[in-house]
Amino acid sequence: MSSAEQKARIASSFGARANTYDGTAKLQRDIADLLATHLPDMYWPRVLEIGAGTGFLTRHLFARYPQGRHLITDIAPEMVDACHRNHPHAAAQFAVMDGESPSVEGGFDLIASSMAVQWFDDPHSGLERLRAFLNPEGMVLYAALGHDSFREWDACLQEAGLDSGLTARHELPGVFTESRIAVKYDNARAFLKALRDPGSGTPRPGYKSQSFSLRRACRLLEERYGAEVTWHVVYGTLCHNA
């Protein structure tokens, strides 16, 4: 599967859930709230948001920089529409865009992204590419899934003889803090549903599930870990001059 085809699948998956995302993505909302506490002091900034979704971080950007010039983007058109409805702003533009390859001129003071970078084909290179769109004193600020996410599920899949179908998790540059959030689910299916319902369950390219082995992995998750799974979230910055 080509990169373009995989990104189309991701956009379709998230887009299909634009109307229900706010009710199923509490953890993503909490992560955006925490990321917002690290927004820098800036006056009249030019701001680019990558992967805005329905606007969990967007509302913080508008509140923190009311006089800023904002470009709010997401790869899914339905998410862009939902974000615009949720957070109208006279001085903001809303656009469909692949954040890994921005189709925009540079000169941003702040590029912000919450829980989108992990969907890049190459998150490290994608972040470095975003850095090139900064003004000399500009900053990229992001939150993303870290490499140690879902380690319990990965262990169960391995014992069941399955590869993980989840998107690859990478070491990312510029990490200044991280958190490991242990979430206890009612059962393994509830964990998989928590990934699927917000749209984040899109399998990696080429993955083919095996239902019998998957049932075994689900049983192992419940028996070994009580259906508790760790989300590893990293928060990072990259500066133009770093």
TORDO-458886 format. One line per 10 residues: number of its first residue (from 1); their letters; for each residue x, y, z of N, C-alpha, C. Coordinates in nm, 2 decimals, always signed. Layout:
// residues N
NUM = A = X,Y,Z,X,Y,Z,X,Y,Z | ...
***
This chain:
// residues 242
1 = MSSAEQKARI = +0.08,-0.12,+0.00,+0.00,+0.00,+0.00,+0.09,+0.12,+0.00 | +0.06,+0.22,-0.09,+0.14,+0.34,-0.09,+0.11,+0.43,+0.02 | +0.20,+0.53,+0.04,+0.18,+0.63,+0.15,+0.05,+0.70,+0.13 | +0.02,+0.74,+0.01,-0.10,+0.82,-0.02,-0.22,+0.74,+0.01 | -0.22,+0.61,-0.02,-0.34,+0.52,+0.01,-0.36,+0.51,+0.16 | -0.25,+0.49,+0.24,-0.26,+0.48,+0.38,-0.31,+0.61,+0.44 | -0.26,+0.72,+0.39,-0.31,+0.85,+0.45,-0.46,+0.87,+0.42 | -0.50,+0.82,+0.30,-0.64,+0.83,+0.26,-0.73,+0.75,+0.36 | -0.67,+0.63,+0.40,-0.75,+0.55,+0.49,-0.75,+0.62,+0.63 | -0.65,+0.68,+0.67,-0.64,+0.75,+0.80,-0.74,+0.86,+0.80
11 = ASSFGARANT = -0.74,+0.94,+0.69,-0.83,+1.05,+0.68,-0.98,+1.01,+0.68 | -1.01,+0.90,+0.61,-1.14,+0.84,+0.61,-1.18,+0.79,+0.74 | -1.09,+0.73,+0.81,-1.13,+0.67,+0.95,-1.16,+0.78,+1.05 | -1.08,+0.88,+1.05,-1.11,+1.00,+1.14,-1.23,+1.08,+1.09 | -1.24,+1.10,+0.96,-1.35,+1.17,+0.91,-1.48,+1.11,+0.94 | -1.49,+0.98,+0.94,-1.61,+0.91,+0.96,-1.66,+0.93,+1.11 | -1.57,+0.97,+1.19,-1.60,+0.98,+1.34,-1.61,+1.13,+1.38 | -1.61,+1.22,+1.29,-1.60,+1.36,+1.33,-1.72,+1.40,+1.42 | -1.83,+1.34,+1.39,-1.95,+1.38,+1.47,-1.96,+1.32,+1.61 | -1.88,+1.21,+1.63,-1.88,+1.15,+1.76,-1.75,+1.16,+1.84
21 = YDGTAKLQRD = -1.65,+1.22,+1.78,-1.52,+1.22,+1.83,-1.51,+1.28,+1.97 | -1.58,+1.39,+1.99,-1.58,+1.46,+2.12,-1.62,+1.37,+2.23 | -1.72,+1.28,+2.21,-1.77,+1.20,+2.31,-1.69,+1.07,+2.34 | -1.59,+1.04,+2.25,-1.51,+0.92,+2.27,-1.37,+0.94,+2.29 | -1.32,+1.06,+2.29,-1.18,+1.09,+2.29,-1.14,+1.17,+2.41 | -1.18,+1.13,+2.53,-1.15,+1.20,+2.66,-1.00,+1.21,+2.68 | -0.93,+1.10,+2.66,-0.79,+1.10,+2.69,-0.72,+1.20,+2.59 | -0.76,+1.20,+2.47,-0.70,+1.30,+2.37,-0.73,+1.44,+2.41 | -0.85,+1.47,+2.47,-0.88,+1.60,+2.52,-0.79,+1.64,+2.64 | -0.77,+1.54,+2.73,-0.68,+1.57,+2.84,-0.54,+1.60,+2.80
31 = IADLLATHLP = -0.49,+1.53,+2.70,-0.36,+1.55,+2.65,-0.34,+1.69,+2.59 | -0.44,+1.73,+2.51,-0.44,+1.87,+2.45,-0.44,+1.97,+2.56 | -0.52,+1.95,+2.67,-0.52,+2.04,+2.78,-0.39,+2.06,+2.84 | -0.32,+1.95,+2.86,-0.19,+1.95,+2.92,-0.08,+2.02,+2.83 | -0.09,+1.98,+2.70,+0.00,+2.05,+2.60,-0.02,+2.20,+2.60 | -0.14,+2.24,+2.62,-0.17,+2.39,+2.62,-0.10,+2.46,+2.73 | -0.07,+2.39,+2.84,+0.00,+2.46,+2.95,+0.14,+2.50,+2.91 | +0.19,+2.44,+2.81,+0.33,+2.47,+2.76,+0.33,+2.57,+2.64 | +0.22,+2.62,+2.61,+0.22,+2.72,+2.50,+0.31,+2.84,+2.54 | +0.39,+2.89,+2.45,+0.48,+3.00,+2.49,+0.41,+3.13,+2.48
41 = DMYWPRVLEI = +0.47,+3.23,+2.55,+0.42,+3.37,+2.54,+0.46,+3.43,+2.41 | +0.36,+3.47,+2.33,+0.39,+3.53,+2.20,+0.29,+3.64,+2.18 | +0.32,+3.74,+2.10,+0.23,+3.85,+2.07,+0.21,+3.85,+1.92 | +0.09,+3.85,+1.88,+0.05,+3.86,+1.74,+0.12,+3.75,+1.66 | +0.12,+3.62,+1.71,+0.20,+3.52,+1.63,+0.12,+3.47,+1.51 | +0.20,+3.42,+1.42,+0.14,+3.34,+1.31,+0.14,+3.19,+1.35 | +0.03,+3.13,+1.36,+0.02,+3.00,+1.42,-0.04,+2.90,+1.31 | +0.03,+2.78,+1.31,-0.02,+2.67,+1.23,-0.05,+2.55,+1.32 | -0.17,+2.50,+1.31,-0.20,+2.38,+1.39,-0.21,+2.26,+1.29 | -0.15,+2.15,+1.33,-0.15,+2.03,+1.25,-0.24,+1.92,+1.32
51 = GAGTGFLTRH = -0.33,+1.86,+1.24,-0.41,+1.76,+1.30,-0.51,+1.81,+1.41 | -0.58,+1.91,+1.37,-0.66,+1.98,+1.47,-0.78,+1.90,+1.52 | -0.82,+1.80,+1.44,-0.94,+1.72,+1.49,-1.06,+1.81,+1.50 | -1.13,+1.79,+1.61,-1.25,+1.87,+1.64,-1.22,+2.00,+1.72 | -1.09,+2.02,+1.75,-1.06,+2.14,+1.82,-1.02,+2.14,+1.96 | -0.97,+2.03,+2.01,-0.93,+2.02,+2.15,-0.82,+2.12,+2.18 | -0.72,+2.13,+2.10,-0.61,+2.22,+2.12,-0.64,+2.36,+2.06 | -0.72,+2.36,+1.95,-0.76,+2.48,+1.88,-0.82,+2.59,+1.98 | -0.90,+2.54,+2.06,-0.97,+2.64,+2.16,-0.87,+2.70,+2.25 | -0.76,+2.63,+2.28,-0.66,+2.69,+2.37,-0.57,+2.79,+2.28
61 = LFARYPQGRH = -0.55,+2.76,+2.16,-0.47,+2.85,+2.07,-0.54,+2.98,+2.06 | -0.67,+2.97,+2.03,-0.75,+3.09,+2.01,-0.76,+3.18,+2.14 | -0.77,+3.11,+2.26,-0.78,+3.18,+2.38,-0.64,+3.24,+2.42 | -0.53,+3.17,+2.39,-0.40,+3.22,+2.43,-0.35,+3.33,+2.34 | -0.39,+3.32,+2.21,-0.34,+3.42,+2.11,-0.46,+3.48,+2.03 | -0.54,+3.56,+2.10,-0.66,+3.61,+2.04,-0.63,+3.70,+1.92 | -0.51,+3.76,+1.92,-0.48,+3.85,+1.81,-0.39,+3.78,+1.71 | -0.37,+3.65,+1.72,-0.28,+3.58,+1.63,-0.35,+3.56,+1.50 | -0.27,+3.52,+1.40,-0.31,+3.48,+1.27,-0.30,+3.32,+1.27 | -0.42,+3.26,+1.26,-0.42,+3.11,+1.28,-0.46,+3.04,+1.15
71 = LITDIAPEMV = -0.38,+2.93,+1.12,-0.42,+2.84,+1.01,-0.44,+2.71,+1.08 | -0.56,+2.66,+1.08,-0.60,+2.54,+1.15,-0.62,+2.43,+1.05 | -0.55,+2.32,+1.06,-0.56,+2.21,+0.95,-0.58,+2.07,+1.01 | -0.63,+1.99,+0.92,-0.64,+1.85,+0.95,-0.64,+1.77,+0.81 | -0.60,+1.65,+0.82,-0.60,+1.57,+0.69,-0.74,+1.53,+0.65 | -0.84,+1.53,+0.75,-0.97,+1.48,+0.72,-1.07,+1.60,+0.70 | -1.13,+1.62,+0.58,-1.22,+1.73,+0.56,-1.33,+1.74,+0.67 | -1.38,+1.63,+0.71,-1.49,+1.63,+0.81,-1.45,+1.69,+0.94 | -1.32,+1.66,+0.98,-1.27,+1.71,+1.10,-1.25,+1.87,+1.09 | -1.20,+1.91,+0.98,-1.19,+2.06,+0.96,-1.32,+2.13,+0.97
81 = DACHRNHPHA = -1.42,+2.07,+0.91,-1.56,+2.13,+0.92,-1.61,+2.13,+1.06 | -1.58,+2.02,+1.14,-1.63,+2.01,+1.27,-1.55,+2.11,+1.36 | -1.43,+2.13,+1.34,-1.35,+2.22,+1.42,-1.39,+2.36,+1.39 | -1.42,+2.39,+1.27,-1.47,+2.53,+1.23,-1.60,+2.56,+1.30 | -1.69,+2.46,+1.30,-1.82,+2.48,+1.37,-1.80,+2.49,+1.52 | -1.72,+2.41,+1.57,-1.70,+2.42,+1.72,-1.63,+2.55,+1.77 | -1.54,+2.60,+1.68,-1.45,+2.71,+1.73,-1.44,+2.81,+1.61 | -1.55,+2.88,+1.58,-1.54,+2.99,+1.48,-1.45,+3.10,+1.52 | -1.37,+3.15,+1.43,-1.28,+3.26,+1.47,-1.26,+3.35,+1.34 | -1.29,+3.48,+1.36,-1.29,+3.57,+1.24,-1.16,+3.58,+1.18
91 = AAQFAVMDGE = -1.05,+3.56,+1.26,-0.91,+3.58,+1.20,-0.84,+3.45,+1.17 | -0.92,+3.34,+1.17,-0.85,+3.21,+1.15,-0.90,+3.16,+1.01 | -0.80,+3.08,+0.95,-0.83,+3.00,+0.83,-0.84,+2.86,+0.87 | -0.92,+2.78,+0.80,-0.93,+2.64,+0.83,-0.91,+2.57,+0.69 | -0.82,+2.47,+0.69,-0.79,+2.40,+0.56,-0.76,+2.26,+0.58 | -0.79,+2.18,+0.48,-0.75,+2.04,+0.47,-0.61,+2.03,+0.42 | -0.52,+1.96,+0.50,-0.38,+1.96,+0.47,-0.31,+1.84,+0.54 | -0.22,+1.78,+0.46,-0.14,+1.67,+0.52,-0.02,+1.74,+0.60 | -0.03,+1.73,+0.73,+0.07,+1.80,+0.81,+0.21,+1.75,+0.80 | +0.23,+1.63,+0.74,+0.37,+1.59,+0.72,+0.43,+1.65,+0.60
101 = SPSVEGGFDL = +0.35,+1.70,+0.51,+0.40,+1.77,+0.39,+0.31,+1.90,+0.37 | +0.34,+2.00,+0.45,+0.25,+2.12,+0.45,+0.25,+2.19,+0.31 | +0.14,+2.22,+0.26,+0.13,+2.29,+0.13,+0.10,+2.44,+0.17 | +0.20,+2.50,+0.23,+0.18,+2.64,+0.27,+0.32,+2.71,+0.28 | +0.32,+2.84,+0.27,+0.45,+2.91,+0.28,+0.49,+2.92,+0.43 | +0.62,+2.92,+0.45,+0.67,+2.92,+0.59,+0.65,+3.06,+0.65 | +0.72,+3.08,+0.77,+0.71,+3.20,+0.84,+0.62,+3.20,+0.96 | +0.61,+3.08,+1.02,+0.53,+3.06,+1.14,+0.60,+3.09,+1.27 | +0.54,+3.15,+1.36,+0.60,+3.17,+1.49,+0.57,+3.05,+1.58 | +0.46,+2.98,+1.56,+0.43,+2.86,+1.64,+0.36,+2.76,+1.55
111 = IASSMAVQWF = +0.41,+2.63,+1.55,+0.34,+2.52,+1.49,+0.31,+2.42,+1.60 | +0.18,+2.39,+1.62,+0.14,+2.31,+1.73,+0.06,+2.19,+1.68 | +0.07,+2.08,+1.75,+0.01,+1.96,+1.71,-0.01,+1.87,+1.83 | -0.14,+1.82,+1.85,-0.16,+1.73,+1.96,-0.22,+1.60,+1.91 | -0.14,+1.49,+1.93,-0.18,+1.35,+1.90,-0.20,+1.33,+1.75 | -0.12,+1.39,+1.67,-0.12,+1.37,+1.52,+0.01,+1.32,+1.46 | +0.12,+1.36,+1.52,+0.25,+1.33,+1.47,+0.27,+1.18,+1.45 | +0.22,+1.10,+1.54,+0.24,+0.95,+1.53,+0.18,+0.89,+1.40 | +0.10,+0.97,+1.33,+0.04,+0.92,+1.21,+0.13,+0.95,+1.09 | +0.23,+1.03,+1.11,+0.32,+1.06,+1.00,+0.39,+0.93,+0.95
121 = DDPHSGLERL = +0.42,+0.92,+0.82,+0.50,+0.81,+0.77,+0.64,+0.80,+0.84 | +0.70,+0.92,+0.86,+0.83,+0.93,+0.93,+0.82,+1.04,+1.02 | +0.78,+1.02,+1.15,+0.75,+1.13,+1.24,+0.88,+1.22,+1.26 | +1.00,+1.16,+1.27,+1.12,+1.24,+1.29,+1.14,+1.33,+1.18 | +1.14,+1.28,+1.06,+1.16,+1.37,+0.94,+1.05,+1.47,+0.92 | +0.93,+1.43,+0.96,+0.81,+1.52,+0.95,+0.83,+1.64,+1.04 | +0.87,+1.61,+1.16,+0.89,+1.72,+1.26,+1.00,+1.81,+1.21 | +1.11,+1.75,+1.16,+1.22,+1.84,+1.11,+1.17,+1.92,+0.99 | +1.08,+1.86,+0.91,+1.03,+1.94,+0.80,+0.95,+2.06,+0.85 | +0.87,+2.04,+0.95,+0.79,+2.14,+1.01,+0.88,+2.25,+1.07
131 = RAFLNPEGMV = +0.99,+2.21,+1.12,+1.09,+2.31,+1.18,+1.13,+2.41,+1.07 | +1.14,+2.37,+0.95,+1.19,+2.45,+0.84,+1.08,+2.56,+0.81 | +0.96,+2.55,+0.86,+0.86,+2.65,+0.83,+0.85,+2.75,+0.94 | +0.94,+2.75,+1.03,+0.94,+2.85,+1.14,+1.01,+2.97,+1.11 | +0.97,+3.08,+1.17,+1.05,+3.21,+1.18,+1.17,+3.18,+1.26 | +1.27,+3.27,+1.26,+1.39,+3.25,+1.34,+1.37,+3.22,+1.48 | +1.27,+3.28,+1.54,+1.25,+3.26,+1.69,+1.13,+3.17,+1.71 | +1.09,+3.10,+1.61,+0.97,+3.02,+1.62,+0.99,+2.88,+1.69 | +0.88,+2.81,+1.71,+0.88,+2.69,+1.79,+0.77,+2.59,+1.73 | +0.81,+2.47,+1.72,+0.72,+2.36,+1.71,+0.69,+2.30,+1.84
141 = LYAALGHDSF = +0.56,+2.28,+1.88,+0.52,+2.22,+2.01,+0.43,+2.11,+1.98 | +0.45,+1.99,+2.03,+0.37,+1.88,+2.00,+0.35,+1.78,+2.11 | +0.24,+1.71,+2.11,+0.22,+1.59,+2.19,+0.19,+1.47,+2.10 | +0.25,+1.35,+2.13,+0.23,+1.24,+2.04,+0.24,+1.11,+2.12 | +0.20,+1.00,+2.07,+0.22,+0.87,+2.13,+0.37,+0.84,+2.13 | +0.42,+0.79,+2.24,+0.56,+0.76,+2.25,+0.58,+0.61,+2.22 | +0.71,+0.57,+2.21,+0.74,+0.44,+2.16,+0.70,+0.33,+2.26 | +0.67,+0.36,+2.39,+0.64,+0.26,+2.48,+0.49,+0.24,+2.50 | +0.41,+0.30,+2.41,+0.26,+0.29,+2.42,+0.22,+0.14,+2.40 | +0.12,+0.10,+2.48,+0.04,-0.02,+2.46,+0.14,-0.14,+2.48
151 = REWDACLQEA = +0.23,-0.14,+2.56,+0.33,-0.24,+2.58,+0.26,-0.37,+2.62 | +0.16,-0.36,+2.70,+0.09,-0.48,+2.75,+0.02,-0.56,+2.63 | -0.04,-0.48,+2.55,-0.11,-0.53,+2.43,-0.01,-0.59,+2.33 | +0.11,-0.53,+2.31,+0.21,-0.58,+2.23,+0.26,-0.72,+2.28 | +0.28,-0.73,+2.41,+0.32,-0.85,+2.47,+0.22,-0.96,+2.45 | +0.10,-0.93,+2.46,-0.01,-1.03,+2.43,-0.01,-1.08,+2.29 | +0.00,-0.98,+2.20,+0.01,-1.01,+2.06,+0.12,-1.10,+2.02 | +0.24,-1.07,+2.08,+0.36,-1.15,+2.06,+0.34,-1.29,+2.10 | +0.28,-1.31,+2.22,+0.26,-1.45,+2.27,+0.16,-1.52,+2.19 | +0.06,-1.45,+2.13,-0.04,-1.51,+2.05,+0.02,-1.53,+1.91
161 = GLDSGLTARH = +0.14,-1.49,+1.88,+0.20,-1.52,+1.75,+0.15,-1.42,+1.64 | +0.12,-1.30,+1.69,+0.07,-1.19,+1.60,+0.16,-1.07,+1.60 | +0.17,-1.01,+1.48,+0.24,-0.88,+1.48,+0.13,-0.77,+1.52 | +0.18,-0.66,+1.57,+0.09,-0.55,+1.60,+0.04,-0.48,+1.48 | -0.09,-0.46,+1.47,-0.15,-0.39,+1.36,-0.15,-0.24,+1.38 | -0.11,-0.20,+1.50,-0.12,-0.05,+1.53,+0.00,+0.02,+1.46 | -0.02,+0.15,+1.44,+0.08,+0.23,+1.37,+0.21,+0.22,+1.45 | +0.32,+0.22,+1.38,+0.45,+0.22,+1.45,+0.47,+0.33,+1.54 | +0.54,+0.31,+1.65,+0.57,+0.41,+1.75,+0.71,+0.44,+1.75 | +0.75,+0.56,+1.75,+0.89,+0.60,+1.73,+0.95,+0.68,+1.85
171 = ELPGVFTESR = +1.08,+0.68,+1.86,+1.15,+0.78,+1.94,+1.14,+0.91,+1.87 | +1.11,+1.02,+1.94,+1.08,+1.15,+1.87,+1.18,+1.25,+1.93 | +1.21,+1.35,+1.85,+1.31,+1.45,+1.89,+1.25,+1.56,+1.97 | +1.33,+1.62,+2.06,+1.29,+1.74,+2.13,+1.20,+1.71,+2.25 | +1.19,+1.59,+2.30,+1.10,+1.55,+2.41,+1.15,+1.62,+2.53 | +1.06,+1.70,+2.60,+1.10,+1.76,+2.73,+1.03,+1.70,+2.85 | +0.92,+1.63,+2.82,+0.85,+1.56,+2.93,+0.77,+1.45,+2.87 | +0.73,+1.35,+2.95,+0.65,+1.24,+2.91,+0.57,+1.19,+3.02 | +0.46,+1.12,+2.99,+0.38,+1.06,+3.09,+0.34,+0.92,+3.04 | +0.32,+0.83,+3.14,+0.27,+0.70,+3.11,+0.13,+0.69,+3.19
181 = IAVKYDNARA = +0.03,+0.67,+3.11,-0.11,+0.68,+3.17,-0.16,+0.53,+3.16 | -0.18,+0.47,+3.27,-0.23,+0.34,+3.28,-0.39,+0.35,+3.28 | -0.45,+0.29,+3.18,-0.59,+0.30,+3.17,-0.65,+0.16,+3.18 | -0.74,+0.14,+3.28,-0.80,+0.01,+3.30,-0.93,+0.00,+3.22 | -0.94,-0.09,+3.13,-1.06,-0.11,+3.05,-1.15,-0.22,+3.11 | -1.28,-0.22,+3.07,-1.36,-0.33,+3.12,-1.32,-0.46,+3.07 | -1.27,-0.47,+2.95,-1.22,-0.59,+2.89,-1.13,-0.55,+2.77 | -1.07,-0.65,+2.70,-0.99,-0.62,+2.58,-1.06,-0.56,+2.47 | -1.19,-0.60,+2.45,-1.27,-0.54,+2.34,-1.29,-0.39,+2.37 | -1.30,-0.35,+2.50,-1.32,-0.21,+2.53,-1.20,-0.13,+2.50
191 = FLKALRDPGS = -1.08,-0.19,+2.51,-0.95,-0.12,+2.48,-0.95,-0.10,+2.32 | -0.98,-0.21,+2.25,-0.98,-0.20,+2.10,-1.09,-0.10,+2.06 | -1.20,-0.09,+2.12,-1.30,+0.00,+2.09,-1.26,+0.15,+2.12 | -1.18,+0.16,+2.23,-1.13,+0.30,+2.26,-1.03,+0.35,+2.15 | -0.96,+0.25,+2.09,-0.88,+0.29,+1.97,-0.96,+0.32,+1.85 | -1.06,+0.24,+1.82,-1.14,+0.24,+1.70,-1.23,+0.36,+1.70 | -1.30,+0.39,+1.81,-1.41,+0.49,+1.80,-1.36,+0.63,+1.77 | -1.25,+0.68,+1.82,-1.20,+0.81,+1.78,-1.14,+0.81,+1.64 | -1.12,+0.69,+1.58,-1.06,+0.68,+1.45,-0.91,+0.64,+1.45 | -0.86,+0.61,+1.57,-0.72,+0.59,+1.58,-0.68,+0.44,+1.57
201 = GTPRPGYKSQ = -0.78,+0.36,+1.53,-0.75,+0.22,+1.51,-0.71,+0.17,+1.37 | -0.68,+0.27,+1.29,-0.64,+0.24,+1.15,-0.52,+0.15,+1.15 | -0.52,+0.03,+1.09,-0.41,-0.06,+1.10,-0.30,-0.01,+1.01 | -0.18,-0.05,+1.05,-0.06,-0.02,+0.96,-0.07,-0.09,+0.83 | +0.00,-0.03,+0.73,-0.01,-0.09,+0.59,+0.03,-0.24,+0.59 | -0.05,-0.32,+0.52,-0.01,-0.46,+0.50,-0.06,-0.55,+0.61 | -0.11,-0.50,+0.72,-0.15,-0.58,+0.83,-0.28,-0.66,+0.80 | -0.27,-0.79,+0.83,-0.39,-0.88,+0.82,-0.41,-0.95,+0.95 | -0.53,-0.93,+1.01,-0.56,-0.98,+1.14,-0.60,-1.13,+1.12 | -0.58,-1.21,+1.23,-0.62,-1.35,+1.23,-0.71,-1.36,+1.35
211 = SFSLRRACRL = -0.84,-1.38,+1.33,-0.94,-1.37,+1.43,-0.92,-1.46,+1.55 | -0.87,-1.59,+1.52,-0.85,-1.68,+1.63,-0.74,-1.64,+1.72 | -0.63,-1.60,+1.66,-0.51,-1.55,+1.74,-0.55,-1.42,+1.81 | -0.63,-1.34,+1.75,-0.66,-1.21,+1.81,-0.75,-1.24,+1.93 | -0.84,-1.33,+1.93,-0.92,-1.37,+2.04,-0.83,-1.41,+2.16 | -0.72,-1.49,+2.12,-0.63,-1.53,+2.23,-0.56,-1.42,+2.29 | -0.51,-1.32,+2.21,-0.45,-1.20,+2.26,-0.54,-1.13,+2.35 | -0.66,-1.11,+2.32,-0.76,-1.04,+2.40,-0.77,-1.11,+2.54 | -0.78,-1.25,+2.53,-0.79,-1.32,+2.66,-0.67,-1.30,+2.74 | -0.55,-1.30,+2.68,-0.43,-1.28,+2.76,-0.42,-1.14,+2.82
221 = LEERYGAEVT = -0.47,-1.04,+2.75,-0.47,-0.91,+2.81,-0.56,-0.90,+2.93 | -0.67,-0.97,+2.93,-0.76,-0.97,+3.05,-0.70,-1.06,+3.16 | -0.64,-1.17,+3.13,-0.59,-1.26,+3.23,-0.46,-1.21,+3.29 | -0.37,-1.16,+3.21,-0.24,-1.12,+3.26,-0.24,-0.98,+3.32 | -0.31,-0.89,+3.25,-0.30,-0.75,+3.29,-0.43,-0.69,+3.34 | -0.54,-0.77,+3.35,-0.67,-0.71,+3.39,-0.72,-0.61,+3.30 | -0.68,-0.62,+3.17,-0.73,-0.53,+3.06,-0.68,-0.39,+3.09 | -0.56,-0.37,+3.16,-0.50,-0.24,+3.18,-0.39,-0.22,+3.08 | -0.39,-0.11,+3.01,-0.30,-0.08,+2.90,-0.24,+0.06,+2.92 | -0.11,+0.07,+2.90,-0.04,+0.20,+2.92,-0.03,+0.28,+2.79
231 = WHVVYGTLCH = -0.07,+0.41,+2.80,-0.05,+0.50,+2.70,+0.07,+0.58,+2.73 | +0.17,+0.58,+2.65,+0.29,+0.66,+2.67,+0.28,+0.78,+2.58 | +0.28,+0.90,+2.64,+0.26,+1.03,+2.57,+0.38,+1.11,+2.59 | +0.44,+1.16,+2.48,+0.56,+1.25,+2.49,+0.52,+1.39,+2.45 | +0.58,+1.49,+2.51,+0.56,+1.63,+2.47,+0.70,+1.68,+2.43 | +0.70,+1.75,+2.32,+0.83,+1.79,+2.26,+0.82,+1.93,+2.20 | +0.94,+1.99,+2.19,+0.96,+2.12,+2.12,+1.08,+2.11,+2.03 | +1.07,+2.18,+1.92,+1.18,+2.20,+1.83,+1.18,+2.35,+1.79 | +1.29,+2.41,+1.81,+1.31,+2.56,+1.78,+1.38,+2.57,+1.65 | +1.36,+2.68,+1.58,+1.42,+2.71,+1.45,+1.57,+2.71,+1.46
241 = NA = +1.63,+2.76,+1.57,+1.77,+2.78,+1.58,+1.84,+2.66,+1.66 | +1.76,+2.56,+1.70,+1.82,+2.45,+1.78,+1.91,+2.36,+1.70
***
